[in-house]
Amino acid sequence: MAGGPMDKIHKNCRLMLRVLLLPVLLLILSFNIQQVMAFEGDYVWEARFKTSLAKARSSHQAKDQYAVG
């Protein structure tokens, strides 16, 4: 039964899956990349905050304490 109606249905299903899944996969990948970049950005800001906080705690000056952030 080569070339029967089931082969056409399977071919159409494969095509629809490719058309539907490709944008979904691209969206998932782009979302994951954005999450990684946001996490790295948070890490940098957290490190800067900790160094600023350590400086403010060690100096005992009010103006340095308000400079944290």
C-alpha positions in Angstrom: 0.0 0.0 0.0 2.7 2.4 -0.9 1.4 5.9 -1.5 -1.9 5.2 0.2 -4.0 7.7 2.1 -2.2 6.9 5.4 1.1 7.9 3.8 -0.4 11.3 2.9 -1.7 11.8 6.4 1.6 10.9 8.0 3.4 13.3 5.6 1.0 16.1 6.5 1.4 15.4 10.2 5.2 15.5 10.0 5.0 18.8 8.1 2.6 20.3 10.6 4.8 19.2 13.5 7.8 20.8 11.9 6.0 24.0 11.2 4.6 24.1 14.8 7.6 22.9 16.7 10.3 24.9 15.1 9.0 28.3 16.4 8.3 26.8 19.8 11.8 25.4 20.0 13.3 28.8 18.9 11.2 30.6 21.6 12.3 28.2 24.3 16.0 28.6 23.3 15.8 32.4 23.2 14.0 32.4 26.6 16.8 30.2 28.1 19.5 32.4 26.7 17.8 35.5 28.2 17.6 33.8 31.6 21.3 32.9 31.5 22.2 36.5 30.6 19.9 37.9 33.3 21.5 35.6 35.9 25.0 36.7 34.9 23.9 40.3 35.2 22.5 39.7 38.6 25.7 38.0 39.7 27.7 41.1 38.6 25.4 43.5 40.4 25.5 41.3 43.5 29.3 41.3 43.5 29.3 45.1 43.2 26.8 45.4 46.0 28.8 43.2 48.3 32.1 45.1 47.7 30.3 48.5 48.2 28.7 47.2 51.4 32.0 46.0 52.7 33.5 49.4 52.0 30.6 51.2 53.7 30.8 49.0 56.8 34.5 49.5 57.1 34.6 53.3 56.7 32.0 54.3 59.4 31.1 57.3 57.4 27.4 58.1 56.8 27.8 59.2 53.2 29.5 56.0 52.3 26.7 53.9 53.8 24.2 55.7 51.6 26.4 55.1 48.5 25.7 51.4 48.6 23.6 50.2 45.7 
